[in-house]
Amino acid sequence: MIYFDNSATTKVNSEVLNTYNKVSTDFYGNPSSLHKYGEKAFQLLTSSRQQIAELLKVKPSEIFFTSGGTEGNNWIIKGTAMEKRVFGKHIITTSIEHPAVINSVKQLEKLGYEVTYLPVDKNGFVRPEDVKQAIRKDTILVSIMAVNNEIGTIQPINEISEILTEYPTVHFHVDAVQAIGKNLEDQYMNDRVDFMTFSGHKFHAPRGVGFVYYKEGKRIEDFMTGGGQEAGQRSGTENTPAIAAMAKALRMLKEHEDSSAKQQLELKKMLVDHLEDMNNVTIFSPVTDKYAPNIICFALHGVRGETIVHAFEEYDIYISTTSACSSKKGVESGTLKAMQVPENIATSAVRVSLDDTNTKEEMLLFINALDEIYNHFQILN
Ligand SMILES: Cc1ncc(COP(=O)(O)O)c(C=O)c1O
């Protein structure tokens, strides 16, 4: 099997799974329990938080565990809206965000909040000057992703941060779910970013665990009320096995981040070079430093994305239409639509997404299959 759908989810690393199993079987106490066994679980939770904070060069108190990216985005957006509602009800986001952001702000619109959805240029980039123009006196939040999950554009977070230094009371949230571990930190982690969202299953940790970076001194409304875990802001018995596993996965990712990003970029280049020699193909993710090293979105004109995905399936190769969320619904990609890509091309798009486990041999096999699929459909056309 060749798995090239890593932006949808990744395989849990076996050492990470060992950690999960060990914590589940040997340290299953409740971190809130008074006894020694609970205390042990609490220590594990604390050391996981410390480890993640160290890897991201932030404070442990700025890391809050969640169930994943969707929860992180919901919490930061709705938590800001609730906390700051007396100061204003205007939110700025982009038209290419993940549904966890778009649908959160849509819900807020129903409650009377106003949302500006920034457009993108024809290559899928937000223009920093558009952010500046959109800011109003009543703006409370700007939410912009670091790396787009459909085509891999790296959004100009640092330039936008500079603009936002003039508006210190506006919360700046960055959805960094697709950015972590791709050697891109200097492009989105800076002092002006107040909140960031991360998800474990995108980097070989189990499903259902993630974390948010929540800058010291900032305040959003509690997400889950209950027993007061996570500094009282996200109650619920902590998922200690998954959290410890996630800390391990992040450490492993960071150990070889530079070389693995380079390796993914090399594989991406192999594919993009090949696609560039083919007729009736549009490439949405060129090989430049403005795009993530692991995502390649392209369209084979005249064949629907789903058809291409299923054709690869015959070779035991797994890719996506532009995002896992939209693929089963058969809807056009939100990002390509925002880029004003004609519908007939947008619906022909597929996404290949690599990770640190993929090899050159796999890419060669993929390219062979691509050629066969391409020829097959050219004949039918
Ligand atoms: C950019 C982005 N944000 C948020 C999410 C949601 O993360 P999760 O699947 O952990 O809820 C995803 C998942 O694909 C994503 O790509």
The ligand as a MOL file (V3000), in Angstrom:
LIG
                    3D

  0  0  0     0  0            999 V3000
M  V30 BEGIN CTAB
M  V30 COUNTS 16 16 0 0 0
M  V30 BEGIN ATOM
M  V30 1 C -6.1050 23.2020 8.6940 0
M  V30 2 C -6.9070 22.2650 9.5530 0
M  V30 3 N -7.5060 22.7310 10.6590 0
M  V30 4 C -8.2310 21.9280 11.4570 0
M  V30 5 C -8.3930 20.5940 11.1780 0
M  V30 6 C -9.2250 19.7230 12.0810 0
M  V30 7 O -8.4200 18.9220 12.8770 0
M  V30 8 P -8.9990 17.6030 13.5910 0
M  V30 9 O -9.1600 16.5740 12.5300 0
M  V30 10 O -7.9570 17.2490 14.5940 0
M  V30 11 O -10.2700 17.9770 14.2510 0
M  V30 12 C -7.7920 20.0630 10.0310 0
M  V30 13 C -7.9740 18.6490 9.6710 0
M  V30 14 O -7.8700 18.2630 8.5410 0
M  V30 15 C -7.0190 20.9260 9.2000 0
M  V30 16 O -6.4360 20.4690 8.0910 0
M  V30 END ATOM
M  V30 BEGIN BOND
M  V30 1 1 1 2
M  V30 2 1 2 3
M  V30 3 2 2 15
M  V30 4 2 3 4
M  V30 5 1 4 5
M  V30 6 1 5 6
M  V30 7 2 5 12
M  V30 8 1 6 7
M  V30 9 1 7 8
M  V30 10 2 8 9
M  V30 11 1 8 10
M  V30 12 1 8 11
M  V30 13 1 12 13
M  V30 14 1 12 15
M  V30 15 2 13 14
M  V30 16 1 15 16
M  V30 END BOND
M  V30 END CTAB
M  END
